[in-house]
């Protein structure tokens, strides 16, 4: 964890393009504006660990919500601008304990990363307790993004949303009535004592999708006392056919509002 103000050669972020640096950590976009002509270079070092990743953009930008405007509450200011790039081809290496290891594809044809960029006023619907967010890359080439905002009663709000992306890049918005998220297991953190969902069944009937999402390991909680001071769960998951071990893809999940005070951060 690191945090710093811009300036003094320590940290900076450009407004016109993707270029964020914090000492020797960086995320920089390089190349042109058309799909396939640009890439993101990620570099980070820490004690006993280093990350060197290059993420190429083979497809265009996916605008989430209504033309890129994602509603988070009934009032006009309760919204964010939001776009995704769900199919980034990844190359590079990870260094762990002095051993440099090339990034190897887990499945053909290559490693794939998912980049989300969301920004706005920070306002969210009054009474919102947290959210569950899923990004799913299916082996058949489709992508699925789902998030559900939860009220004080734990029930999801009408501003919950989703997007299904076909193999050819066509995107179909999903309303709350067009998908369901069923929690089938839970995990309690030994640090924060927060209890999180730990396995899910996602259904999108109109696309004939039923997916079991299972964390790669239960403990992927982030307690960011030295930076943003948010306690939440965020991590890698496997995607399987329900009731079987047959792999259908991979997912990344973010869960907020389960670990008490500070779980929503600036929201």
Order of alpha helices (4+ residues) and beta strands (2+ residues): beta-beta-beta-beta-beta-beta-beta-beta-beta-beta-beta-beta-beta-beta-beta-beta-beta-beta-beta-beta
